[in-house]
Amino acid sequence: MTTDNVKRAGETPDEAMPYAELGMKLDEYDKVKDILGRRPTSSELAIYSVMWSEHCSYKSSKVHLKQFATKAPASEALLVGMGENAGVVDIGDGWAATFKIESHNHPSYVEPHQGAATGVGGIVRDIMSMGARPIAVMDALRFGAADAKDTRRVLPGVVEGISHYGNCLGLPNIGGEVVFDPCYIGNPLVNALCVGLLRKDQIKLATAPGPGNKVVLFGASTGPDGIGGASVLASATFEDGSEAKRPAVQVGDPFMEKLLIECCLELYAADVVVGIQDLGAAGVSCATTELAAKGTGGMDVTLDLVPLRDPNLRPEEILMSESQERMMAVVRPSDIPAFMAICQKWDVPATVIGEVTDTGRLVMTWRGEVIVDIPPGTAADDGPVYQRPFHEPAGQQALNADTPDSLERPADLKQALLQLLGSPNVASKEWVTSQYDRYVRSNTVLAQPADAGVLRISEHMEGAVETKRGIALATDGNGRYTRLDPYTGAQLALAEAFRNVATTGAKPLAVTNCLNFGSPEDPEVMWQFAEATRGLADACRALGVPVTGGNVSFYNQTGSQAIHPTPVVGVLGVIDDVSKRIRSGFVAEGLKVLLLGETKEEFGGSEWAHVAHGHLGGLPPEADLEAEKQLAEVLVEAGRRGLVEGSHDLSDGGLAVALAEACLAQGVGATVTLGGDPFVDLFSESASRVLVAIRPEAFEELAALCGDHEVPCYGLGTTGGDALVVEGVLEIPVTELRQTHESTLPALFG
């Protein structure tokens, strides 16, 4: 005779449970016992262990992330903010865009191809769960030193995984970053962003209302892949032997995901979905607890009904499995036949596994036994919240005092530029991006190496109202800046993404972020995190853009060695008419070259100091957010008036690299004259600066516009010829620039 599992748990309070093996602390386990009034069953322990993991519960970051809401600027465009699967913003003409960025860092080190591929798959399902059609992806990548043996193992696999999954889905990859630094050895960062489109009155939410409504699991079957992925990989530091954790890495099937996308869109169009949640981290545990907690409070689930790839899986493994390409929907009983018919049409397996209740309990049975009986909100929302101690790192003041002022400056500025242009961080990323399809679906207007990706929106959805609107997206971050000053470094990450969107002529609307840091149990890391979130929240308020959601990735360290604090910020903007987008670089001969913004002597954390001297010290450039805001307003208005033919923001490597990249965009040279110290003018990394190329007759109108916004405007020279010429300083043929810029990554990885 079988024994009720929950009843037995109440009768055996002293039975040892493997909470520590599941990443749970003793005080957390004691809290679970207090909530339940007994010890948990093994299945309940599985649920709490993954739902209360750092990756799922944000237990160390919640107290700081609240600033994104309390300091949030007013925004009429924001339709759905933090707390849902992805944020949603109104982009006009009845359209809404939903976007989000998340990390898949640890899995991508353990198994680069599948770790990166399933990172793409997971963020795409977040967008699907909002009721949207995914229309594009981006990725922000960080690796160890480019010539390191482990980088040669990890990078090709990550790129191949992103390429395989995104290309199979038919989603253009329109931008992102690839950065190398020794601090990321053993802890690469793979941050994936997806954007989707939907009508603004068709938003779906992760909720389970209506007692009697059915709970349907649909998509791929459940297997042993990814078990413990959230708690084992993303919620602990890496130690020796981490590559042995391959079983905790999910395995992706992009062809099933493509069917799932089309199936979901038809289900939404048929209005047969009341609530929906994707199954990502924590799998069935997450989907059931979160849906129930946000609905009428209860759910009954028969776990035996979950379709399995491996019939030997135990209930705990089913609950913790992170098998990919799965969704959970809440459906009215009368709509079940239509729901199932649509799933069958798309060859997507679907099974009713439970029912919504109003009991306030999540109850699960397995082979006739009750194995779970918990208040779902205690797992989904009421996990531990830590006020982690934090203090400034012991060597922070010495680091800031070690300014680059004493570094030897180059006598030959031509060679200094070529050295930078061929360095791994500045060199062309075409070896990577050529593996991605940037133009599938034919709606890509701008893509890498442009400052931001731009997509037209009118042709993405059947029955779409004709519109000339488009959206622009950019991601940015600089770990060296944030290491020197976390508060300012986070602001500079937002400022650059904000500027890159504006450089296309699009108005920045909203922010998503992926905050990558070391262990929250290290007070020095928590100081970096606290300062970075404070800086980012303050910057969002100053620039008038709300945070719509994102991801925190802690434990990015090996032993006691943490990565540089690396907040990656994504910004979404809207452009009224994509035909008026500003193109990238010098697009024709005979244009006047202008520099908008002020140049100061700022070399702390610069690419020049890093490449030429291996130096990191001093302070990063100033983040002048009002100057950034005014510059963006100039660019957006100039784009609307058609005053600017081409543009390029100034960032890594300063004006020298920006000029070279602008020449390389269309193979058009330029001749410019500098007005100050050539080294400072060329290599300073002062923020809030953009190169623009305009028709000579547009100069007076653009100069007046800059004057209205108090944006400095300097005439540098003209475009034309087959070389970059800086009068009296250097002359480099465009062919030499191209050879230097494009040869580095193929030589390392090709």
FIKOL-181399 format. One record per residue (C-alpha): residue number from 1; residue in three letters; x, y, z. Coordinates in steps of 0.001 Angstrom, whole numbers, plus 500000, padded with zeros to 6 digits. Example, Ala and Ser with C-alpha at 12.3 -4.5 7.8 and 13.67 -1.06 7.14 Angstrom:
BEGIN
[1 ala [512300 495500 507800]] [2 ser [513670 498940 507140]] 
! end
This chain:
BEGIN
[1 met [500000 500000 500000]] [2 thr [501439 503369 498951]] [3 thr [501844 506123 501492]] [4 asp [500843 509718 500844]] [5 asn [504195 511443 500364]] [6 val [503174 514716 501989]] [7 lys [501594 512939 504949]] [8 arg [504737 510875 505424]] [9 ala [506862 514055 505414]] [10 gly [504781 515344 508307]] [11 glu [505297 512115 510209]] [12 thr [509090 511988 509741]] [13 pro [510370 515465 510672]] [14 asp [513930 514306 511350]] [15 glu [514537 512525 508061]] [16 ala [517672 513963 506447]] [17 met [517081 515876 503207]] [18 pro [519767 516758 500593]] [19 tyr [519187 520517 500727]] [20 ala [522899 521377 500687]] [21 glu [523514 519269 497567]] [22 leu [520796 521335 495848]] [23 gly [522514 524623 496695]] [24 met [520289 525538 499642]] [25 lys [521628 526986 502905]] [26 leu [520516 525595 506290]] [27 asp [518604 528758 507214]] [28 glu [516794 528602 503866]] [29 tyr [515866 524987 504488]] [30 asp [514609 525931 507952]] [31 lys [512481 528669 506369]] [32 val [510867 526099 504064]] [33 lys [510018 523967 507092]] [34 asp [508483 527000 508825]] [35 ile [506354 527759 505756]] [36 leu [505076 524206 505441]] [37 gly [504892 523382 509140]] [38 arg [506844 520198 508414]] [39 arg [509856 519053 506449]] [40 pro [509405 519214 502669]] [41 thr [508981 516171 500485]] [42 ser [511791 515521 498041]] [43 ser [509665 517047 495259]] [44 glu [508868 520140 497316]] [45 leu [512554 520502 498139]] [46 ala [513331 520339 494426]] [47 ile [510883 523171 493757]] [48 tyr [512149 525441 496528]] [49 ser [515800 524766 495768]] [50 val [515529 525939 492151]] [51 met [512991 528708 492768]] [52 trp [515066 530116 495632]] [53 ser [518336 529845 493726]] [54 glu [520144 533097 493022]] [55 his [519373 532772 489326]] [56 cys [515607 532521 489836]] [57 ser [514877 534485 493011]] [58 tyr [517275 537469 492834]] [59 lys [517678 537059 496594]] [60 ser [520918 539057 496755]] [61 ser [519941 541732 494235]] [62 lys [516279 542535 494968]] [63 val [517040 545239 497505]] [64 his [519130 547097 494928]] [65 leu [516972 546437 491860]] [66 lys [514051 548245 493511]] [67 gln [515745 551486 492501]] [68 phe [514807 550808 488889]] [69 ala [511176 551206 489939]] [70 thr [511474 553915 492603]] [71 lys [513649 556135 490419]] [72 ala [511845 555270 487180]] [73 pro [511065 558264 484962]] [74 ala [507498 558830 483826]] [75 ser [506902 557083 480509]] [76 glu [503644 556992 478575]] [77 ala [505244 554448 476264]] [78 leu [505717 551796 478960]] [79 leu [502937 549185 478721]] [80 val [504499 546348 480763]] [81 gly [507429 546849 483098]] [82 met [509524 544739 485437]] [83 gly [508080 541546 486853]] [84 glu [506834 539905 483658]] [85 asn [508735 537751 481185]] [86 ala [509710 540843 479170]] [87 gly [508938 544545 479064]] [88 val [506568 546022 476485]] [89 val [506621 549557 475065]] [90 asp [504208 551425 472807]] [91 ile [505954 552315 469541]] [92 gly [502992 554006 467829]] [93 asp [500463 553199 465106]] [94 gly [498900 550561 467376]] [95 trp [502147 548586 467630]] [96 ala [504102 547511 470671]] [97 ala [507614 546100 470970]] [98 thr [508752 543689 473654]] [99 phe [512431 543082 474387]] [100 lys [514702 541599 477004]] [101 ile [518293 540476 477535]] [102 glu [519382 537513 479667]] [103 ser [522552 535586 480441]] [104 his [523586 532020 479714]] [105 asn [527135 532415 480952]] [106 his [528026 529322 482958]] [107 pro [526359 526816 480583]] [108 ser [528264 528393 477685]] [109 tyr [531574 527691 479383]] [110 val [530677 524110 480201]] [111 glu [529227 523288 476757]] [112 pro [529734 526295 474443]] [113 his [527487 525276 471543]] [114 gln [524444 524137 473518]] [115 gly [524920 526719 476251]] [116 ala [524806 529592 473767]] [117 ala [522139 528020 471549]] [118 thr [519737 527474 474432]] [119 gly [520440 530989 475652]] [120 val [518991 532214 472359]] [121 gly [516093 529758 472589]] [122 gly [515246 530809 476132]] [123 ile [515138 534543 475461]] [124 val [513055 533960 472323]] [125 arg [510446 532101 474406]] [126 asp [510318 534997 476881]] [127 ile [509282 537203 473966]] [128 met [506780 534620 472693]] [129 ser [505158 534441 476124]] [130 met [504211 538134 475903]] [131 gly [502040 537404 472857]] [132 ala [504609 538665 470346]] [133 arg [506276 537414 467212]] [134 pro [510059 537385 467761]] [135 ile [511643 539431 464962]] [136 ala [515358 539707 465780]] [137 val [518113 538760 468199]] [138 met [521359 540323 469389]] [139 asp [524181 539039 471562]] [140 ala [526732 540667 473845]] [141 leu [529733 538371 474283]] [142 arg [532798 538515 476538]] [143 phe [535715 536075 476355]] [144 gly [539155 535704 477891]] [145 ala [542283 536929 476119]] [146 ala [541875 536369 472383]] [147 asp [545028 534247 472128]] [148 ala [544245 532093 475183]] [149 lys [543817 528363 474641]] [150 asp [540465 528296 476420]] [151 thr [539144 531171 474320]] [152 arg [539900 529119 471226]] [153 arg [537745 526368 472746]] [154 val [534845 528502 473921]] [155 leu [534418 531248 471316]] [156 pro [533920 529123 468176]] [157 gly [531387 526931 469981]] [158 val [529448 529907 471332]] [159 val [529318 531594 467934]] [160 glu [528306 528345 466272]] [161 gly [525535 527793 468838]] [162 ile [524119 531314 468415]] [163 ser [524348 531040 464637]] [164 his [522765 527592 464448]] [165 tyr [519801 528379 466667]] [166 gly [519057 531869 465344]] [167 asn [519523 530967 461693]] [168 cys [517278 527910 462035]] [169 leu [514580 530095 463590]] [170 gly [514883 532576 460745]] [171 leu [515664 535488 463071]] [172 pro [518167 538130 461950]] [173 asn [521035 538837 464336]] [174 ile [521339 542606 464022]] [175 gly [523996 543623 466542]] [176 gly [525812 543167 469809]] [177 glu [529411 543076 470970]] [178 val [532451 540823 471155]] [179 val [534978 541811 473836]] [180 phe [538168 540099 475017]] [181 asp [539799 540489 478422]] [182 pro [541831 538094 480594]] [183 cys [539320 538536 483441]] [184 tyr [536750 536456 481498]] [185 ile [538961 533355 481236]] [186 gly [536834 530531 482614]] [187 asn [533820 532849 482905]] [188 pro [532692 533963 479432]] [189 leu [529614 536160 479255]] [190 val [526924 535158 476772]] [191 asn [524101 537696 477020]] [192 ala [521306 537173 474483]] [193 leu [518657 539742 473552]] [194 cys [515444 539226 471610]] [195 val [512866 541729 470388]] [196 gly [509332 540997 469258]] [197 leu [506303 542772 467817]] [198 leu [502643 542651 468747]] [199 arg [499549 544795 468605]] [200 lys [499390 546851 471796]] [201 asp [495971 545400 472735]] [202 gln [497150 541777 472375]] [203 ile [499588 541499 475314]] [204 lys [499684 538141 477117]] [205 leu [500698 537708 480761]] [206 ala [501969 534879 482958]] [207 thr [498889 534323 485070]] [208 ala [496490 531481 485851]] [209 pro [493049 532971 486572]] [210 gly [489725 531169 486631]] [211 pro [489163 528057 488740]] [212 gly [488334 525169 486427]] [213 asn [490548 526396 483609]] [214 lys [492914 523760 482285]] [215 val [496709 523753 482511]] [216 val [498296 522610 479245]] [217 leu [501954 521692 478759]] [218 phe [502917 521891 475086]] [219 gly [506059 521680 472999]] [220 ala [508953 519285 473441]] [221 ser [508857 516396 475873]] [222 thr [510732 516484 479183]] [223 gly [514111 514810 479462]] [224 pro [517097 514674 481808]] [225 asp [518938 517588 480142]] [226 gly [519309 520746 482166]] [227 ile [518402 519198 485523]] [228 gly [519644 521614 488154]] [229 gly [520845 524077 485534]] [230 ala [519559 527120 487390]] [231 ser [520884 526179 490814]] [232 val [524012 524192 489923]] [233 leu [525479 526308 487137]] [234 ala [524166 529851 487476]] [235 ser [524066 530122 491265]] [236 ala [527548 529070 492304]] [237 thr [531137 529928 491496]] [238 phe [533195 527840 489108]] [239 glu [535917 525622 490484]] [240 asp [538263 523134 488866]] [241 gly [536327 520444 487031]] [242 ser [533453 522694 486019]] [243 glu [533452 521231 482531]] [244 ala [532256 517963 484093]] [245 lys [528865 519589 484701]] [246 arg [527700 518930 481147]] [247 pro [524524 517090 482254]] [248 ala [523263 520392 483715]] [249 val [523393 522077 480287]] [250 gln [520203 522071 478266]] [251 val [519992 520717 474713]] [252 gly [518174 522826 472141]] [253 asp [516034 521969 469101]] [254 pro [515496 525130 467034]] [255 phe [513184 523372 464601]] [256 met [510753 522542 467405]] [257 glu [511039 526134 468620]] [258 lys [510152 527427 465150]] [259 leu [507001 525274 465183]] [260 leu [506271 526501 468704]] [261 ile [506498 530139 467594]] [262 glu [504001 529672 464779]] [263 cys [501757 527541 466966]] [264 cys [501688 530171 469742]] [265 leu [500877 532968 467317]] [266 glu [497912 531020 465918]] [267 leu [496731 530189 469453]] [268 tyr [496856 533892 470343]] [269 ala [494999 534854 467168]] [270 ala [492291 532312 468000]] [271 asp [491966 533805 471511]] [272 val [492206 530426 473231]] [273 val [494954 531364 475732]] [274 val [494078 532915 479097]] [275 gly [497615 532938 480507]] [276 ile [500969 531617 479344]] [277 gln [504482 531009 480652]] [278 asp [507567 529637 478994]] [279 leu [509550 526874 480672]] [280 gly [513081 528144 481132]] [281 ala [515131 528070 484307]] [282 ala [513494 525745 486873]] [283 gly [511195 524261 484227]] [284 val [507856 522899 485491]] [285 ser [508652 524192 488993]] [286 cys [508827 527760 487753]] [287 ala [505904 527654 485344]] [288 thr [503440 526133 487827]] [289 thr [504394 528221 490859]] [290 glu [504522 531522 488973]] [291 leu [501299 530971 487025]] [292 ala [499442 529903 490151]] [293 ala [500842 532720 492292]] [294 lys [499773 535376 489766]] [295 gly [496338 533879 489166]] [296 thr [493566 532827 491512]] [297 gly [496103 531231 493799]] [298 gly [495932 527510 493256]] [299 met [496599 524684 490839]] [300 asp [496227 520902 490827]] [301 val [498754 519030 488662]] [302 thr [499044 515346 487818]] [303 leu [502767 514984 487242]] [304 asp [502350 511532 485663]] [305 leu [500795 513262 482634]] [306 val [503962 515210 481754]] [307 pro [505262 513691 478470]] [308 leu [508733 512246 479066]] [309 arg [511647 511388 476811]] [310 asp [513020 509207 479585]] [311 pro [510385 507110 481416]] [312 asn [512804 506562 484299]] [313 leu [512774 510201 485442]] [314 arg [511794 510685 489065]] [315 pro [509296 513410 490038]] [316 glu [512100 515606 491381]] [317 glu [513906 515377 488047]] [318 ile [510754 516208 486108]] [319 leu [510260 519293 488265]] [320 met [513876 520459 487890]] [321 ser [514424 519552 484237]] [322 glu [515163 522515 481994]] [323 ser [514440 520725 478727]] [324 gln [513933 523351 476068]] [325 glu [511108 524331 473688]] [326 arg [508286 523961 476234]] [327 met [505409 526281 477143]] [328 met [502586 526128 479663]] [329 ala [499189 527656 478925]] [330 val [496002 528239 480901]] [331 val [492995 527456 478719]] [332 arg [489226 527608 479232]] [333 pro [487692 524099 479116]] [334 ser [485488 525070 476184]] [335 asp [488597 526114 474200]] [336 ile [490558 522887 474737]] [337 pro [489396 521260 471442]] [338 ala [490434 524341 469410]] [339 phe [493717 524622 471323]] [340 met [494580 520984 470665]] [341 ala [493626 521224 466992]] [342 ile [495996 524146 466449]] [343 cys [498817 522307 468225]] [344 gln [498168 519226 466103]] [345 lys [498260 521352 462951]] [346 trp [501761 522510 463845]] [347 asp [502950 519088 465039]] [348 val [503382 520416 468568]] [349 pro [502555 517841 471280]] [350 ala [500137 519181 473923]] [351 thr [498840 517582 477123]] [352 val [496421 518744 479803]] [353 ile [498307 518142 483055]] [354 gly [496210 520045 485568]] [355 glu [493549 522540 486531]] [356 val [493411 525999 488088]] [357 thr [491902 526205 491579]] [358 asp [491210 528879 494152]] [359 thr [492562 526891 497116]] [360 gly [495747 528890 497460]] [361 arg [497715 525634 497164]] [362 leu [499827 524058 494444]] [363 val [499065 520351 494719]] [364 met [500835 517732 492631]] [365 thr [500261 514008 492506]] [366 trp [502461 511198 491206]] [367 arg [501212 507639 490856]] [368 gly [498304 508363 493139]] [369 glu [500336 510022 495886]] [370 val [500302 513693 496841]] [371 ile [503946 514696 496480]] [372 val [503596 518509 496566]] [373 asp [501251 520669 498637]] [374 ile [502580 524200 499006]] [375 pro [501409 527825 498816]] [376 pro [502782 528676 495323]] [377 gly [503633 532267 496172]] [378 thr [506124 531133 498805]] [379 ala [508210 529531 496069]] [380 ala [507622 532113 493337]] [381 asp [507662 535382 495281]] [382 asp [508530 534934 498941]] [383 gly [512016 533528 498814]] [384 pro [514810 534802 501031]] [385 val [515913 538408 500582]] [386 tyr [519466 539187 501631]] [387 gln [520943 542495 502674]] [388 arg [524435 541377 501708]] [389 pro [527224 543352 503367]] [390 phe [529336 545402 501015]] [391 his [532344 547659 501139]] [392 glu [534753 549281 498720]] [393 pro [537468 546873 497514]] [394 ala [540705 547132 499454]] [395 gly [542707 548187 496412]] [396 gln [540130 550538 494871]] [397 gln [541751 553801 495885]] [398 ala [545174 552621 494752]] [399 leu [543668 551553 491435]] [400 asn [542104 554973 490935]] [401 ala [545339 556710 491921]] [402 asp [547271 554770 489269]] [403 thr [546322 557137 486455]] [404 pro [547519 556736 482870]] [405 asp [549148 560187 483007]] [406 ser [552617 558685 483402]] [407 leu [552278 556277 480459]] [408 glu [554575 556961 477544]] [409 arg [552648 558487 474670]] [410 pro [553415 557332 471136]] [411 ala [555658 559362 468877]] [412 asp [554191 557720 465765]] [413 leu [550393 558232 465849]] [414 lys [549920 556302 462597]] [415 gln [551361 553161 464146]] [416 ala [549384 553806 467334]] [417 leu [546153 553877 465311]] [418 leu [547043 550735 463357]] [419 gln [547954 548945 466582]] [420 leu [544550 549812 468035]] [421 leu [542657 549041 464840]] [422 gly [544129 545552 464718]] [423 ser [543705 544794 468416]] [424 pro [541089 542101 469185]] [425 asn [538564 544431 470824]] [426 val [538624 547035 468053]] [427 ala [539243 544761 465066]] [428 ser [536411 543821 462724]] [429 lys [534048 541195 464123]] [430 glu [533035 540052 460645]] [431 trp [534519 536602 461332]] [432 val [531804 536277 464000]] [433 thr [528901 538177 462460]] [434 ser [529269 536602 459002]] [435 gln [528121 533355 460617]] [436 tyr [524820 535000 461543]] [437 asp [522074 535812 459047]] [438 arg [521579 539543 459468]] [439 tyr [518986 540019 456719]] [440 val [516600 537042 456871]] [441 arg [512925 538171 456705]] [442 ser [514090 541187 454641]] [443 asn [513183 543781 457280]] [444 thr [516701 544626 458443]] [445 val [517525 548251 457662]] [446 leu [520806 548476 459591]] [447 ala [522896 545737 461209]] [448 gln [526455 545185 462392]] [449 pro [528839 546907 462068]] [450 ala [526404 549842 462292]] [451 asp [526165 551493 465711]] [452 ala [522674 550034 466218]] [453 gly [520411 547562 464464]] [454 val [517318 548995 462779]] [455 leu [514255 547016 461658]] [456 arg [511184 548069 459711]] [457 ile [508036 546761 461358]] [458 ser [505249 546968 458792]] [459 glu [505904 543657 457072]] [460 his [506448 541391 460074]] [461 met [502843 540480 460811]] [462 glu [499970 539354 458600]] [463 gly [497246 541970 458264]] [464 ala [499593 544682 459471]] [465 val [498554 548289 459035]] [466 glu [501027 549960 456701]] [467 thr [503505 552087 458609]] [468 lys [506921 553553 457924]] [469 arg [507954 553075 461537]] [470 gly [511009 551175 462645]] [471 ile [512783 550227 465836]] [472 ala [516457 550535 466709]] [473 leu [518393 548455 469223]] [474 ala [521884 548631 470700]] [475 thr [523734 546908 473534]] [476 asp [526819 548240 475254]] [477 gly [529004 547752 478313]] [478 asn [532594 548332 479393]] [479 gly [533991 546163 482192]] [480 arg [537180 548208 482513]] [481 tyr [535265 551441 483084]] [482 thr [533039 549724 485659]] [483 arg [536028 548208 487444]] [484 leu [537473 551703 487868]] [485 asp [534172 553246 488992]] [486 pro [531064 551038 489089]] [487 tyr [528664 553984 489432]] [488 thr [530042 555857 486419]] [489 gly [530818 552712 484432]] [490 ala [527173 551608 484494]] [491 gln [526095 555082 483420]] [492 leu [528566 555042 480548]] [493 ala [527171 551676 479388]] [494 leu [523677 553153 479217]] [495 ala [524963 556386 477677]] [496 glu [526713 554558 474832]] [497 ala [523730 552357 473992]] [498 phe [521451 555421 474212]] [499 arg [523809 557328 471893]] [500 asn [524119 554450 469433]] [501 val [520342 554286 469050]] [502 ala [520141 558053 468559]] [503 thr [522982 557900 466015]] [504 thr [520584 556102 463640]] [505 gly [517985 558874 464049]] [506 ala [515798 556804 466417]] [507 lys [514429 558189 469682]] [508 pro [515507 556053 472681]] [509 leu [512468 554767 474592]] [510 ala [513356 552049 477101]] [511 val [516106 549969 478693]] [512 thr [516817 546328 479459]] [513 asn [519954 545172 481240]] [514 cys [522023 542118 482085]] [515 leu [524132 542677 485183]] [516 asn [527136 540333 485219]] [517 phe [529134 540215 488460]] [518 gly [531152 537908 490694]] [519 ser [529937 536277 493901]] [520 pro [527382 538247 495947]] [521 glu [528882 536618 499037]] [522 asp [531997 538751 498499]] [523 pro [531408 542214 500060]] [524 glu [533703 543820 497485]] [525 val [531654 542394 494604]] [526 met [528437 543516 496291]] [527 trp [529852 547042 496550]] [528 gln [530449 546986 492803]] [529 phe [526907 545733 492235]] [530 ala [525312 548268 494590]] [531 glu [527191 551154 492993]] [532 ala [526465 549994 489440]] [533 thr [522722 549583 490024]] [534 arg [522582 552967 491743]] [535 gly [524409 554551 488843]] [536 leu [522216 552887 486237]] [537 ala [518984 553852 488022]] [538 asp [520133 557457 488349]] [539 ala [521118 557538 484673]] [540 cys [517754 556141 483550]] [541 arg [516010 558896 485485]] [542 ala [518296 561561 484014]] [543 leu [517847 560326 480432]] [544 gly [514120 559679 480813]] [545 val [514159 555980 479890]] [546 pro [512632 553294 482152]] [547 val [514094 549851 482842]] [548 thr [511590 547305 481515]] [549 gly [513319 544215 482900]] [550 gly [516462 542181 482550]] [551 asn [518650 539708 484353]] [552 val [521232 539493 487138]] [553 ser [524060 537006 486679]] [554 phe [526133 536487 489816]] [555 tyr [528924 534017 490616]] [556 asn [530888 534851 487478]] [557 gln [534196 533958 489027]] [558 thr [536593 531072 489409]] [559 gly [537528 530508 493021]] [560 ser [538152 533976 494472]] [561 gln [538894 535633 491108]] [562 ala [535865 537583 489854]] [563 ile [535335 539073 486413]] [564 his [535283 542828 485964]] [565 pro [531833 544055 486956]] [566 thr [530072 544089 483592]] [567 pro [526624 545639 483315]] [568 val [525423 545214 479724]] [569 val [522674 547650 478781]] [570 gly [520264 547348 475874]] [571 val [518307 550350 474609]] [572 leu [515297 550273 472279]] [573 gly [514283 553283 470232]] [574 val [511679 554139 467629]] [575 ile [512059 555954 464320]] [576 asp [508998 557374 462568]] [577 asp [510239 556676 459058]] [578 val [512931 554074 458407]] [579 ser [513699 555623 455022]] [580 lys [515117 558580 456982]] [581 arg [517410 556506 459182]] [582 ile [520953 557826 459348]] [583 arg [523398 555487 457658]] [584 ser [526652 554407 459241]] [585 gly [529995 556072 458477]] [586 phe [531159 558112 455495]] [587 val [528644 557173 452800]] [588 ala [529794 559414 449922]] [589 glu [532530 561784 448812]] [590 gly [532294 565550 449189]] [591 leu [530557 565551 452565]] [592 lys [531508 567830 455429]] [593 val [532804 565951 458505]] [594 leu [531747 567316 461896]] [595 leu [532478 566288 465464]] [596 leu [529578 566832 467864]] [597 gly [530533 566934 471536]] [598 glu [533467 567989 473694]] [599 thr [536844 566230 473869]] [600 lys [538688 566154 477181]] [601 glu [541912 564452 478236]] [602 glu [540317 561196 479457]] [603 phe [542321 557962 479205]] [604 gly [541374 555964 482314]] [605 gly [540276 552494 481188]] [606 ser [540878 553465 477565]] [607 glu [541584 551056 474758]] [608 trp [544883 552840 474073]] [609 ala [546101 552321 477673]] [610 his [544954 548684 477549]] [611 val [546518 547802 474178]] [612 ala [549690 549859 474285]] [613 his [550571 549365 477948]] [614 gly [548320 546675 479453]] [615 his [547302 549370 481921]] [616 leu [544110 549677 483939]] [617 gly [543905 552532 486400]] [618 gly [542651 556042 487071]] [619 leu [539032 557017 486495]] [620 pro [536825 556407 483461]] [621 pro [535541 559279 481313]] [622 glu [532944 561579 482832]] [623 ala [529308 560591 482278]] [624 asp [527617 563895 481405]] [625 leu [524037 562706 481078]] [626 glu [522554 566082 480231]] [627 ala [525074 566439 477384]] [628 glu [524149 562906 476270]] [629 lys [520452 563753 476284]] [630 gln [520928 566951 474296]] [631 leu [523173 565209 471769]] [632 ala [520503 562552 471219]] [633 glu [517845 565205 470670]] [634 val [520054 566842 468047]] [635 leu [520619 563545 466245]] [636 val [516946 562553 466275]] [637 glu [515812 565931 464983]] [638 ala [518620 566090 462409]] [639 gly [517580 562683 461161]] [640 arg [513941 563753 460958]] [641 arg [514947 566813 458890]] [642 gly [517299 564810 456660]] [643 leu [520345 566875 457626]] [644 val [522796 564010 458250]] [645 glu [523982 561562 455583]] [646 gly [526155 559367 457814]] [647 ser [527226 559095 461439]] [648 his [529317 557068 463854]] [649 asp [529626 557321 467622]] [650 leu [532955 557730 469396]] [651 ser [533769 555054 471955]] [652 asp [536658 552555 472182]] [653 gly [539755 554131 470673]] [654 gly [538223 557588 470432]] [655 leu [538201 559781 467345]] [656 ala [541056 557919 465639]] [657 val [539181 554609 465556]] [658 ala [535875 556328 464728]] [659 leu [537431 558040 461696]] [660 ala [538990 554788 460500]] [661 glu [535752 552815 460909]] [662 ala [533759 555575 459203]] [663 cys [536117 555361 456217]] [664 leu [535815 551577 456133]] [665 ala [532005 551629 456123]] [666 gln [531835 552408 452385]] [667 gly [535513 552605 451453]] [668 val [535469 556409 451353]] [669 gly [538505 558302 452660]] [670 ala [538567 561632 454489]] [671 thr [540880 564549 455162]] [672 val [540581 566231 458556]] [673 thr [542409 568849 460608]] [674 leu [542752 568780 464386]] [675 gly [542735 571837 466616]] [676 gly [544548 570678 469743]] [677 asp [547014 568088 471003]] [678 pro [546849 565421 468260]] [679 phe [547234 562529 470692]] [680 val [544440 563742 472980]] [681 asp [542194 564682 470049]] [682 leu [542638 561265 468439]] [683 phe [542707 558793 471333]] [684 ser [540757 560304 474235]] [685 glu [537566 558367 475025]] [686 ser [535415 561241 476239]] [687 ala [531745 560294 476047]] [688 ser [528804 562170 474459]] [689 arg [530518 562510 471065]] [690 val [529471 561564 467529]] [691 leu [530964 561985 464069]] [692 val [528522 563145 461402]] [693 ala [528903 563599 457656]] [694 ile [526593 566163 456065]] [695 arg [526048 567916 452758]] [696 pro [527858 571283 452905]] [697 glu [524592 573176 452414]] [698 ala [523139 571574 455567]] [699 phe [525878 572970 457805]] [700 glu [524186 576193 458916]] [701 glu [520928 574454 459844]] [702 leu [522713 571687 461758]] [703 ala [525004 574171 463515]] [704 ala [521947 576189 464594]] [705 leu [520267 573014 465875]] [706 cys [523400 572185 467876]] [707 gly [523446 575713 469246]] [708 asp [519841 575419 470405]] [709 his [520815 572338 472421]] [710 glu [524234 573624 473542]] [711 val [526000 570756 471767]] [712 pro [529547 571685 470634]] [713 cys [529949 571364 466859]] [714 tyr [533371 571325 465193]] [715 gly [534150 571180 461499]] [716 leu [536936 568644 460941]] [717 gly [537223 568306 457160]] [718 thr [535671 566537 454168]] [719 thr [535153 563030 452859]] [720 gly [536810 561778 449682]] [721 gly [539892 560096 448300]] [722 asp [541307 556695 449105]] [723 ala [543039 557434 452416]] [724 leu [542410 558714 455909]] [725 val [544461 561888 456208]] [726 val [544909 563802 459442]] [727 glu [546745 566916 458311]] [728 gly [550283 567035 459629]] [729 val [549789 563868 461680]] [730 leu [549157 560750 459603]] [731 glu [548019 559368 456270]] [732 ile [546827 555761 455894]] [733 pro [545311 554255 452730]] [734 val [541855 552787 453244]] [735 thr [543186 549477 451913]] [736 glu [545758 549381 454724]] [737 leu [543107 550258 457281]] [738 arg [540956 547409 455987]] [739 gln [543759 544855 455978]] [740 thr [544684 545738 459547]] [741 his [541072 545820 460744]] [742 glu [539879 542594 459138]] [743 ser [542819 540204 459540]] [744 thr [542989 539779 463333]] [745 leu [540119 537420 464169]] [746 pro [540571 535143 461129]] [747 ala [544234 534768 462101]] [748 leu [543237 533788 465647]] [749 phe [540237 531578 464947]] [750 gly [540006 530951 461216]] 
! end
